[in-house]
Each structure stands twice: as structure tokens, then as C-alpha cells.
Amino acid sequence: MYPIARVFAASAAVILLLLSVLSAAAQELKASVPVGLGQHVDIYVPDAAQPKGLFQVRRKVPVLLYVHGGGWVKGDSGRVYNLPAYANSRGYMLVSISYRPVPSTNIDGQVKDVVRAINWTRQNIARYGGNPKKIVIMGHSAGAHLVSMVGVLKNAGPLLGIVANDVQAYDMVAYASIRGGIDGVYLQAFGQDPDNWIKWSPVTYARQSSGFPPFLVMYSRSHRPRRAIVSVAFARELRRRGTNVTLFDGSRYTHGSIARGIGESAEVTGALDNFLRRAYR
């Protein structure tokens, strides 16, 4: 690379870094806000929702509620990758929630924790500048499974959309069949009882009902082809029930990079952008 080209490249990198820092600084973090039963949420209030004018009027902005991953057994609300800067730059409020890990509870309890946080958000987010009528829920990995469970159980009130980013647990019977059994965090979370595999699989409820919110189902190349097979089958079942489903083939990404790609990868970011624009309109 010629010297002048290196200078321009370095300058561009510095500018991007500064823009990222300024974008992150423009938001205000309300950390560890209690929502009951030991749970909390972290609220990233974007500049668009900050009080303005003589009367300090707040604009009510759309809310993206995020459920972290960690294999159901670990993780915390701070595991948000680039989502705060992503949400802030688009005028969205990010609410990242906590939930109890296995074995402190089971998946039923985790679903209840997510629902509790959603209900708290709907009742209280207006005071921070969020619009309680414009809530989309999103999760990565185990969080993707939990938001999918909430979406198909329809137990958290009206939601504008569900973003399920890269999980294999939509159908645990199919997962175990393809893999030849379960182990690791899947075994810790779902146990050995096939009845629980069925009970805690979102596809079970997708087959029994309809009227679900729109879904964005994203999958990576990790554990190919199993992850793609289970994700595509879940999307197909939702569509069969009349659900508006967007399926994102992230075969260029790993389980980690498809999460980090939001705000970094034009392809991953664009998929989420398009879905949220339609959901919030």
C-alpha cells in the first residue's frame, strides 16, 4: 500500500472509532433497574429520547428488549455486544434484561422471568422515553430460544416482533435425533426427559396455534447442517400457521460473529434494520 493510501486508511479508521465513541456517549445508561423478584434491566436511553426544550419533553422511541445468551446456565445483562451503539444510532431504546440461570430455576422459570421483564417494561418504560406500544424482543443463543418461547406462548401481551438470533433449541426432539442425543448445557437445561424436550420446544406451540408476532429467525454456519435444519423447519412451521417470518441465512458467520455482526457487518445489520423498520412503522 502506498504511503498516502496508508494515511487515508488510518484516518478513516480513526474517524470510525470516534463516531462509535460519540454514538455510545450520546446515550445514557440506567443500570440494574429492579423489576421484581431479584431481576433487573439495563436501560440504554438514546439521545433521541432525552428530555428536550423548555418543558423537557421526551420523545417516545421504539424499544428493543434484549435477552442475553449463555446456554441457559450463565451470562448476564451486560452481554450486549454492539447493541447499545446500534440502537442509539437508530433512535431505539435498548432494554437488556436479567433472568435466573439453570439450575437456580428451569426453563419455565426463565420464561416467566422474561415475561416479568417485558411486563415491567411495558408499564414503566414511558418514564425513560420509551414507547410501551412499540416493543420488539430479541435474543441470541439461549436468549433466542427464550424469546421464541414467549412469542409462541403469547403470554407477554402485544409485541411487534421477535428476533431469534442463532439457536438450535426450537425443536429439541429433532435436535436430539439429528445429533444422536444431548449433552453439555443442553442436557443441563433440558434434562433427559423427552416430555420436557417437547414442553420446552417453541415448535410445539407453533404447531398448536396461530396469530404469532412477526419473526426474524437468524442462523449461523456453526454446527452445520444441524443448526440450519432446525431453524428452517421452525420458520416453515410458523409460516404454515400464517406468521410473517423473515429467515436470515448467516452461513458466512459463526455463532459468535452473527451476534457481534450487528452494527459491524452490513449484511447482518441490514437484516435487522429491515425487520425493525417494518415492525416499528
N, C-alpha and C positions, 0 to 999 in steps of 0.2 A: 504494500500500500504506500502511495506517495505521501511525503510529509504533510502536505496541505490536506490530503484526504483524511489522514490520521487526526489532524486538528479538528476538522469538521465532525468526524465521528465522535471524538472525545467531547466536543461541545454539545453535540446532540444528546449524548448520554447524560451529561450534567444537567441539561435542560429538563430531560425526562425525570431525573431524580428530584430536581427542585419542584417540578409540577406535582410529583407524587407526594412530596413532603407537605407542600402547601395545601393539597387536596385533603390530606389526612388531618392537617392542623385546623382546617376550616370547620371540622365537626367537633362536637362536644360529647364526651363520654360520661354517661351516668352509669357507674359501675356497681354491680352487685345490688341492684334494687330488689328488695324482698317481695315475693309474690305468694308466700304462704307455704307451710309445711317444710320449711328449710330450703326451699328453692329460691333462686334469684334470676334476674335477667340483667344483661348489659345492654344499655340503650345508646346507640350512636346517633346523636341528633345532628342532622346535616345543616349546613348553613342556610339552606332553603327554608328550614323550619324555625330558625332563630327569631325571637321577637324583633320586630322592626317598627319604625315610625314612632310618632309622639305617644301613641297609646299602646306601644309594644304588642302589636297584633302578630299572632302566629299564623303562618300558612299551614294548613293541614296537609301533610305529604303522605304518599303511599308508604306502607310498612312491609318490609321483608323480614319475616321471622325465621331465624336460623336455628337448626338443631344439629349440634356437632356430632362427629363420629367418634370412634374408639372401640369398635367391636362390642358394644353394649356393656363393656366391663370397665372402661376408663374414658378419659377425655374430660374436657371442661369447656365452659362457655367462652373462654379466651381463644379457642382454636377456630379462628375465623379467616385465616389466610389473608387474601386481599379484599375481602368483602366490605370492610368499613370504607375504604377509599372508593371502591366500586360503587357502593350505594350512595355515598355522599356526592360523588361526581354527577350522579343522575337525579339528585334531589329526593332519594328514597331514605327512609329511616330504617336502620338495621337494628333488630332486636335479637340478641343471641341468648339462648336460654340454657339453664342447667337442668339436669334430671339425674335421678338416682341410678347408680350403676348396679349391674348384677355382681354379686349376689345380695346386695342390700335390698333389692326388690327383684321382681321378674319383669317380663315384657309387658304384662298387664299393667304393672305399676308404672313403668316407663311411659306407656301410652297415656295413662292418667296424668303423669307429670307434664307431658307436652300439652295436653288439653288444658290443664290448670294454667299454664303459662299463656296459652292462646287466649283463654277467657279473661285473664288478668289484663293482658294487652288490650283486648277489645274494650274493656271497661275503663282503662286508665291512660291509654296512650295519647289521648287528645291533649292532656295537660303538658305533654312534651312536644306537641306539634304534629303528632301522627294522626292519620285519618283511620278511625276504627272500622270504617266501611270498606277500606281498601287494604286487605291483608292477604298476602301470599306467604305460604310456609314452604321452607326449603331445608333439605338436609343432605349431608354427604355420608356415605358408608352406612353405619348403623343408623345415623340420623335420617338417611334417605328411606330406610325401612320404616322408621317410626312415623315420619310424616306421611308415608304411603298408607300405613295402618289408620292414621287419623282421617285421611282423605276417604278411604273406602268405608270406614265405620260411620262416617258423617256425624261424629259426636262432639264437634267443636264449633258448632254454629256455621254461619255462611263464610266461605273462603273463596277468594277469587282464583286461586290456583295452587297447585302442588308441584314443587320442583324436587324430583328424586334423583340425586346425583351419585350413581355408581354403587349399587349394592346387588348381592346375589340372593337375598332372602325373600324375594317376592313369593316364591313357591318352594318351601323347604322340602317337600316330598320330592319334587323334581330335582332340586339341588342335590339331595342325598342320593337319589337314583343315578344321576349322571356321575357323581363323584365316587359312589360306592360307600356312602356313609358320611358321618360328620365328625369333626374333631375340633380342637382348638377353641377359639372364642365362640364358634357356632355351637359346640357341644355345651360350653358353659352357659350360654344364653338360652338355647332351645331344649337342651336335655336329650334324653334317649327316647322319650315317649312320642311316637308318631302322632298321637292325638294333639299334643302341643305343637308339633310342627304344622299341623293343619290349622289349629286355632290361631297361631301367630303368623300365618302367611297372608299377606294382603290379597293374593289371588283368590283365596277362599271367599272373601266378601265381595270381590269384584264379580264373582260368578253368581252371587245370590241377589244382587240389587242393581240399581242404576241411579242416574241423577248425580254422578260424582262431579266435583270441580274439574276444570281442565288440568291435564298433567303434562309436565315435561319430564320425560324419562331419558336419562343420560347414562351411557355405559362406556367403559374404557376397554382396552385390549387385555388387561390383567386377567389371568386365569382363562384365557381363550380355549375353546369357544364357549365354555360354560356360562360365563357372565352375560355374554351376548344372547345366548339361547334363552336364559331365564328372563332377561329384561324384555326382549322382543315378544316373548309369549305373554308376559304380563300386559304389555302395551296392547297386544292384539285382543286380549280378553276385555280390557277396558273399552276399546273401540267397539267390540261386539255389543257392548251394553250402551252404546251411544255416547261415550265420553270423547271429548275433544282431546286427542293425545298427540303431542309432538315427540318424536323419537330422535335422539341425537346419537349418531354413531361416532363415538370418540375413540375409534380403533387406533388413532395416532397417539393416544395418550395412555399413561399408566393410571392406576388408582389414585396416586398422589398428584400427578400433574394435571389431571382433569379438574381437581379441586383448586390447585394453585393457578390454573389457567384462567380463571375468572378474573378479569382485569389485566391479564397479561397476554393471553392468546386471543387473537382476533376471532378465530373460529369458535372457541368455547364461549367467549364473551358475547359474540354476536347471537349465538343460540339463546342465551339467557336474556339478552336485550330484547330480542324479538318476542319471546314469550311474555316477558313482563309488560312490554308496551301494550300487547293485546289484552292482558289480564287487567291492567290498571285503567284502561281507557273508559 
